[in-house]
């Protein structure tokens, strides 16, 4: 397999972006392990687990088990056993409980596939808030695998908040995670295939570890010896899954970029709409005042007309012919004036109706613009959230690209180093009787 091809580089870039692991929905590992390989009850930790008491840590044997107290307020602590046990396919079950008097911010868990010299490991943690987290350690750097606030994911399946049984089952680079017997999470790891198993305690946390049991099967060792023949096949299957994920991510990114382009044009459109909205609102206020003035004038003219009609009736009923004659011309003139006023009133009423109709249309336009303005604000917030997500995604990619280049070089050299790895394993068997150095690393 030619790892330097452009397609392969794209695939491994995506692998780095996902932190080398990805989330699935249901259990992936159906294997049941029968043989108990390691049964640690923490009754006698002498020579196996670290015992110390300092200003930073207090790791001591107690009647209840292995009491681990991380006093440091900045970072957690990895504790690996002083034995030669390494595992590839297995079922690991860790029982522990937090000290209720220390607080609800405590966390801790299990370390898997720990590499020599702190080169890498998988870390699965629980806290007292019914949350879990999966992280990956590579070259003394820790990155989150599980999604959530700093990697923490809340799960309704986690019962209790202080005593836990954390179980992990792994085979063919797939990992299923159980808490108190209930499945909660699954992921895959394609680089670390074998390593030590240990425990982890978070900063300002105190826990009592009572049991660590590891099961495996002898036939797994046979399978492990043939991994070099099937490694490419497994990697190809992983690549197919990742390529599908890449396509989906590319489509999602394209959609977000299209939304962002719309968002960049939105301020100009919103400004135009806002100006039109202000203009119509002012015009509507003017029209309302004008209509009110016309209605007042119309009422005044109607009152004058009523008075003139009353005066005309009085003159018509008067017995004095002289008065009728004298006032006849005046009545005619007043009648013409009344007709003119009635015509003016009619025209003003027509104008009032037109203005009312125009005002109604303006009110509809204002309501539409107000609704559009509210939607525009909501869209602006959505676009800003999308922009933050894209910025976060780009930052994460830039942050992890450095690790990817080193990991890619390892994979390129992997095949050429198969024989050398076999020689190292032979040497390792010869040195089993030698005591290995304690592997305790801080973040």
C-alpha positions as CSV (number, residue, x, y, z in Angstrom):
1,X,0.0,0.0,0.0
2,X,1.5,3.3,-1.0
3,X,0.9,5.6,2.0
4,X,2.3,8.7,0.3
5,X,-0.5,9.1,-2.2
6,X,-2.7,12.2,-2.0
7,X,-5.8,10.2,-1.2
8,X,-4.1,8.5,1.7
9,X,-2.9,11.8,3.1
10,X,-6.4,13.1,3.0
11,X,-7.7,10.1,4.8
12,X,-5.2,10.4,7.6
13,X,-5.8,14.1,7.9
14,X,-9.4,13.3,8.6
15,X,-8.3,10.6,11.1
16,X,-6.3,13.3,12.9
17,X,-9.3,15.6,12.9
18,X,-11.4,13.0,14.5
19,X,-8.7,12.3,17.1
20,X,-8.0,8.9,15.5
21,X,-11.3,7.6,17.0
22,X,-15.0,7.9,16.1
23,X,-18.4,7.4,17.7
24,X,-20.9,4.8,16.7
25,X,-24.4,4.0,18.0
26,X,-24.4,0.4,19.3
27,X,-22.0,-2.2,20.6
28,X,-19.3,-3.3,18.1
29,X,-17.6,-6.0,20.0
30,X,-19.5,-9.3,20.4
31,X,-16.6,-11.4,21.6
32,X,-16.9,-12.9,25.1
33,X,-13.6,-13.4,26.9
34,X,-13.4,-16.4,29.2
35,X,-9.8,-16.6,30.6
36,X,-8.9,-14.4,33.6
37,X,-5.4,-13.1,32.9
38,X,-5.1,-10.6,35.7
39,X,-7.1,-10.3,38.9
40,X,-5.9,-7.3,40.9
41,X,-7.8,-6.8,44.2
42,X,-5.4,-4.2,45.6
43,X,-4.9,-6.2,48.8
44,X,-1.1,-6.2,48.5
45,X,0.2,-3.5,46.2
46,X,3.8,-3.8,47.3
47,X,6.1,-3.9,44.3
48,X,3.2,-3.5,41.8
49,X,1.7,-0.1,42.4
50,X,3.3,3.1,43.5
51,X,3.1,4.2,47.2
52,X,3.9,7.8,48.0
53,X,2.8,10.6,50.2
54,X,3.8,14.2,49.1
55,X,2.3,17.6,48.8
56,X,1.0,16.6,45.3
57,X,0.0,13.0,45.7
58,X,-1.0,10.4,48.4
59,X,-1.1,6.8,46.9
60,X,-1.4,4.4,49.8
61,X,-2.6,0.9,50.6
62,X,-5.7,0.8,52.8
63,X,-8.0,-1.8,54.3
64,X,-10.5,-1.0,51.6
65,X,-8.1,-1.1,48.6
66,X,-5.8,1.3,46.8
67,X,-6.5,4.8,48.1
68,X,-5.4,7.4,45.5
69,X,-5.5,11.1,46.2
70,X,-4.4,13.7,43.7
71,X,-4.0,17.0,45.6
72,X,-2.6,19.0,42.6
73,X,-5.1,21.5,41.3
74,X,-3.7,21.8,37.7
75,X,-3.6,18.3,36.2
76,X,-4.4,14.6,36.7
77,X,-2.1,11.6,37.2
78,X,-1.4,8.4,35.3
79,X,-0.5,5.3,37.4
80,X,0.8,2.2,35.6
81,X,1.7,-1.1,37.3
82,X,5.3,-2.3,37.7
83,X,4.8,-5.5,35.8
84,X,5.3,-6.8,32.3
85,X,1.6,-7.4,31.5
86,X,0.5,-6.1,28.1
87,X,-2.7,-6.8,26.3
88,X,-4.1,-6.5,22.8
89,X,-7.6,-8.0,22.8
90,X,-9.3,-8.1,26.2
91,X,-12.1,-7.3,28.6
92,X,-10.9,-4.9,31.4
93,X,-13.2,-4.2,34.4
94,X,-12.2,-1.5,37.0
95,X,-14.2,-1.0,40.3
96,X,-13.7,2.3,42.2
97,X,-15.5,4.9,44.3
98,X,-14.9,8.6,44.9
99,X,-14.6,10.1,48.3
100,X,-17.9,12.0,48.9
101,X,-16.3,14.5,51.2
102,X,-13.9,15.9,48.6
103,X,-16.6,17.3,46.2
104,X,-18.6,16.7,43.1
105,X,-15.9,17.8,40.6
106,X,-13.8,14.7,41.1
107,X,-13.0,12.4,38.1
108,X,-10.9,9.3,37.3
109,X,-10.9,6.1,35.3
110,X,-8.9,3.5,33.4
111,X,-5.8,3.8,31.2
112,X,-5.6,1.4,28.2
113,X,-2.9,0.6,25.6
114,X,-0.3,2.6,27.5
115,X,3.0,2.7,25.4
116,X,6.5,2.8,26.8
117,X,7.9,6.1,27.8
118,X,4.5,7.8,27.7
119,X,4.3,7.7,23.9
120,X,0.6,7.1,23.9
121,X,-2.5,5.7,25.6
122,X,-6.3,5.7,25.7
123,X,-8.0,7.3,28.7
124,X,-11.6,6.6,29.7
125,X,-12.9,8.7,32.6
126,X,-16.0,9.1,34.8
127,X,-17.0,11.9,37.1
128,X,-19.6,12.5,39.9
129,X,-21.9,14.4,37.5
130,X,-23.0,11.3,35.6
131,X,-20.7,12.1,32.7
132,X,-18.0,10.2,30.8
133,X,-15.1,11.2,28.7
134,X,-12.7,9.4,26.2
135,X,-9.3,11.0,25.5
136,X,-6.3,10.0,23.6
137,X,-2.7,10.5,24.8
138,X,0.0,10.9,22.2
139,X,3.6,12.2,22.8
140,X,2.5,13.6,26.2
141,X,-0.4,15.6,24.7
142,X,-4.0,14.8,25.5
143,X,-6.9,15.4,23.0
144,X,-10.6,14.8,23.5
145,X,-12.3,12.0,21.5
146,X,-15.8,12.2,22.9
147,X,-17.9,15.3,21.9
148,X,-19.1,17.7,24.6
149,X,-17.8,20.4,26.9
150,X,-14.1,19.6,27.2
151,X,-15.0,16.1,26.0
152,X,-17.5,15.4,28.8
153,X,-20.7,13.7,27.7
154,X,-23.7,13.4,30.1
155,X,-25.5,10.1,29.9
156,X,-28.8,9.1,31.5
157,X,-27.6,5.5,31.5
158,X,-25.0,6.2,34.2
159,X,-26.6,5.4,37.6
160,X,-25.1,6.7,40.8
161,X,-22.5,9.4,41.3
162,X,-19.8,7.9,43.5
163,X,-19.4,4.1,43.0
164,X,-18.7,2.7,39.6
165,X,-17.8,-0.4,37.7
166,X,-16.1,0.7,34.4
167,X,-15.8,-2.1,31.8
168,X,-14.1,-1.9,28.4
169,X,-14.2,-4.7,25.8
170,X,-11.9,-4.5,22.8
171,X,-11.2,-6.6,19.7
172,X,-10.1,-5.8,16.2
173,X,-9.4,-2.2,17.2
174,X,-13.0,-1.6,18.4
175,X,-13.8,-0.6,21.9
176,X,-17.1,-0.9,23.8
177,X,-17.6,1.0,27.1
178,X,-19.9,-0.1,29.9
179,X,-20.7,1.6,33.2
180,X,-22.3,-0.5,36.0
181,X,-23.1,-3.1,33.4
182,X,-24.9,-0.8,30.9
183,X,-23.4,0.0,27.5
184,X,-22.8,3.7,26.9
185,X,-20.2,4.3,24.2
186,X,-18.2,2.7,21.4
187,X,-15.1,3.9,19.4
188,X,-12.2,2.6,17.4
189,X,-8.4,3.1,17.7
190,X,-6.2,2.2,14.7
191,X,-2.7,3.0,16.0
192,X,-2.3,1.5,19.5
193,X,-2.9,-2.2,19.3
194,X,-1.2,-3.4,22.4
195,X,-0.1,-1.9,25.7
196,X,-0.3,-1.8,29.5
197,X,-3.5,-1.2,31.6
198,X,-3.4,1.2,34.5
199,X,-5.5,3.8,36.4
200,X,-6.0,7.5,36.3
201,X,-7.0,10.1,38.9
202,X,-8.0,13.7,38.1
203,X,-6.9,16.9,39.8
204,X,-8.3,17.6,43.2
205,X,-9.8,14.1,43.3
206,X,-9.7,11.2,45.7
207,X,-10.8,7.6,44.9
208,X,-10.5,4.1,46.3
209,X,-9.7,1.4,43.7
210,X,-10.9,-2.0,44.8
211,X,-10.6,-4.3,41.8
212,X,-9.0,-4.5,38.3
213,X,-9.8,-7.7,36.4
214,X,-8.6,-8.4,32.8
215,X,-9.9,-11.3,30.7
216,X,-8.4,-12.5,27.4
217,X,-8.2,-15.7,25.4
218,X,-5.2,-17.8,24.3
219,X,-6.5,-17.9,20.7
220,X,-6.2,-14.1,20.7
221,X,-2.4,-14.5,20.9
222,X,-2.5,-16.6,17.7
223,X,-4.6,-14.0,16.1
224,X,-2.2,-11.3,17.2
225,X,0.8,-13.1,15.6
226,X,-1.1,-13.0,12.3
227,X,-2.0,-9.3,12.5
228,X,0.8,-8.3,10.2
229,X,-0.9,-10.2,7.4
230,X,-4.4,-8.8,8.0
231,X,-3.3,-5.3,9.1
232,X,-3.7,-3.8,5.6
233,X,-7.1,-5.4,5.2
234,X,-8.4,-4.0,8.5
235,X,-6.9,-0.6,7.6
236,X,-8.7,-0.7,4.2
237,X,-12.0,-1.3,5.9
238,X,-11.3,1.7,8.2
239,X,-10.4,3.8,5.3
240,X,-13.7,3.0,3.5
241,X,-15.6,4.1,6.6
242,X,-13.6,7.3,6.9
243,X,-14.0,8.1,3.2
244,X,-17.8,8.0,3.7
245,X,-17.5,10.3,6.7
246,X,-15.2,12.7,4.7
247,X,-17.9,13.0,2.0
248,X,-20.6,13.8,4.6
249,X,-18.3,16.3,6.3
250,X,-17.4,17.9,2.9
251,X,-21.1,18.3,2.2
252,X,-21.8,19.8,5.6
253,X,-18.9,22.2,5.2
254,X,-20.1,23.3,1.8
255,X,-23.6,23.9,3.3
256,X,-22.1,26.0,6.1
257,X,-19.9,28.0,3.7
258,X,-23.0,28.8,1.6
259,X,-24.9,30.0,4.7
260,X,-21.9,32.1,5.6
261,X,-21.8,33.7,2.2
262,X,-25.5,34.6,2.7
263,X,-24.7,35.9,6.1
264,X,-21.9,38.2,4.7
265,X,-24.5,39.9,2.4
266,X,-27.2,40.0,5.1
267,X,-26.0,43.3,6.8
268,X,-26.4,45.3,3.6
269,X,-29.9,43.9,3.0
270,X,-30.9,44.4,6.6
271,X,-29.7,48.0,6.5
272,X,-31.9,48.7,3.4
273,X,-34.9,47.1,5.0
274,X,-34.3,49.0,8.2
275,X,-34.2,52.3,6.3
276,X,-37.4,51.4,4.5
277,X,-39.1,50.4,7.7
278,X,-38.2,53.7,9.4
279,X,-39.4,55.7,6.4
280,X,-42.8,53.9,6.3
281,X,-43.2,54.3,10.0
282,X,-42.7,58.0,9.7
283,X,-45.1,58.2,6.7
284,X,-47.7,56.2,8.6
285,X,-47.5,58.7,11.5
286,X,-47.9,61.6,9.2
287,X,-50.9,60.0,7.4
288,X,-52.5,59.2,10.8
289,X,-52.2,62.9,11.9
290,X,-53.6,64.1,8.5
291,X,-56.6,61.8,8.7
292,X,-57.3,63.0,12.2
293,X,-57.2,66.6,11.0
294,X,-59.5,65.9,8.1
295,X,-62.0,64.1,10.3
296,X,-62.0,67.1,12.7
297,X,-62.6,69.5,9.9
298,X,-65.3,67.3,8.4
299,X,-67.2,67.3,11.8
300,X,-66.9,71.1,11.9
301,X,-68.4,71.5,8.4
302,X,-71.2,69.1,9.2
303,X,-72.1,71.1,12.2
304,X,-72.2,74.3,10.2
305,X,-74.4,72.7,7.6
306,X,-76.8,71.6,10.2
307,X,-77.0,75.2,11.6
308,X,-77.6,76.6,8.1
309,X,-80.4,74.1,7.4
310,X,-82.1,75.1,10.6
311,X,-81.8,78.8,9.7
312,X,-83.3,78.1,6.3
313,X,-86.3,76.3,7.8
314,X,-86.9,79.3,10.2
315,X,-86.9,81.7,7.2
316,X,-89.2,79.5,5.2
317,X,-91.7,79.3,8.0
318,X,-91.6,83.1,8.7
319,X,-94.9,85.0,7.7
320,X,-93.1,88.1,6.7
321,X,-92.7,88.2,2.9
322,X,-90.2,91.1,3.1
323,X,-87.9,89.0,5.2
324,X,-88.3,86.1,2.7
325,X,-87.5,88.4,-0.2
326,X,-84.6,90.1,1.6
327,X,-83.2,86.9,2.7
328,X,-83.9,84.9,-0.5
329,X,-80.7,86.0,-2.2
330,X,-78.7,85.3,1.0
331,X,-80.3,81.9,1.2
332,X,-79.3,81.2,-2.4
333,X,-75.8,82.3,-1.8
334,X,-75.6,80.2,1.4
335,X,-77.0,77.3,-0.5
336,X,-74.3,77.6,-3.1
337,X,-71.7,77.9,-0.4
338,X,-73.2,74.8,1.3
339,X,-73.0,72.9,-1.9
340,X,-69.4,73.9,-2.3
341,X,-68.7,72.8,1.2
342,X,-70.5,69.5,0.7
343,X,-68.4,68.9,-2.4
344,X,-65.3,69.8,-0.4
345,X,-66.4,67.3,2.3
346,X,-67.1,64.6,-0.3
347,X,-63.6,65.1,-1.8
348,X,-62.1,65.1,1.7
349,X,-63.9,61.9,2.6
350,X,-62.6,60.3,-0.6
351,X,-59.1,61.5,0.3
352,X,-59.6,60.1,3.9
353,X,-60.6,56.7,2.4
354,X,-57.6,56.7,0.1
355,X,-55.3,57.6,3.0
356,X,-56.9,54.9,5.2
357,X,-56.3,52.4,2.4
358,X,-52.7,53.6,1.9
359,X,-52.2,53.6,5.7
360,X,-53.5,50.0,5.9
361,X,-51.1,48.9,3.2
362,X,-48.2,50.6,5.0
363,X,-49.2,48.9,8.2
364,X,-49.1,45.5,6.4
365,X,-45.7,46.4,5.0
366,X,-44.4,47.4,8.4
367,X,-45.7,44.2,10.0
368,X,-44.0,42.2,7.2
369,X,-40.7,44.1,7.7
370,X,-40.9,43.7,11.5
371,X,-41.4,39.9,11.1
372,X,-38.6,39.8,8.5
373,X,-36.4,41.8,10.8
374,X,-37.0,39.3,13.7
375,X,-36.2,36.4,11.3
376,X,-33.1,38.3,10.2
377,X,-31.9,38.6,13.7
378,X,-32.5,34.9,14.3
379,X,-30.7,34.0,11.1
380,X,-27.8,36.3,12.2
381,X,-27.5,34.4,15.5
382,X,-27.6,31.1,13.6
383,X,-25.0,32.3,11.2
384,X,-22.8,33.5,14.1
385,X,-23.1,30.1,15.8
386,X,-22.2,28.3,12.5
387,X,-19.3,30.7,12.1
388,X,-18.1,29.8,15.6
389,X,-18.4,26.1,14.8
390,X,-16.4,26.5,11.6
391,X,-13.7,28.5,13.4
392,X,-13.6,25.9,16.1
393,X,-13.3,23.1,13.5
394,X,-10.5,25.0,11.7
395,X,-8.7,25.7,14.9
396,X,-8.9,22.0,16.0
397,X,-7.6,20.9,12.6
398,X,-4.6,23.3,12.7
399,X,-3.9,22.2,16.3
400,X,-3.8,18.5,15.5
401,X,-2.0,18.7,12.1
402,X,1.4,18.7,13.8
403,X,0.7,15.4,15.6
404,X,-0.7,14.0,12.3
405,X,2.6,14.5,10.4
406,X,4.5,12.6,13.1
407,X,2.0,9.8,13.1
408,X,1.9,9.6,9.3
409,X,5.7,9.1,9.3
410,X,5.3,6.3,11.8
411,X,2.7,4.6,9.5
412,X,4.9,5.0,6.4
413,X,7.8,3.3,8.2
414,X,5.6,0.6,9.8
415,X,6.0,-2.0,7.2
416,X,9.7,-1.6,6.9
417,X,10.1,-2.0,10.7
418,X,8.1,-5.3,10.9
419,X,11.1,-7.4,11.2
420,X,12.8,-5.0,13.6
421,X,9.6,-5.1,15.8
422,X,9.7,-8.9,15.8
423,X,13.4,-8.7,17.0
424,X,12.4,-6.3,19.7
425,X,9.6,-8.7,20.9
426,X,12.2,-11.5,21.1
427,X,14.5,-9.3,23.2
428,X,11.6,-8.3,25.4
429,X,10.9,-11.9,26.2
430,X,14.5,-12.4,27.3
431,X,14.2,-9.4,29.6
432,X,10.9,-10.3,31.3
433,X,12.7,-11.2,34.5
434,X,14.2,-7.7,34.7
435,X,12.3,-5.1,36.6
436,X,10.8,-2.4,34.3
437,X,10.9,1.3,35.4
438,X,7.8,2.8,36.9
439,X,5.6,4.5,34.3
440,X,4.0,7.4,36.0
441,X,3.4,10.5,33.8
442,X,1.8,13.8,34.4
443,X,-0.1,15.8,31.9
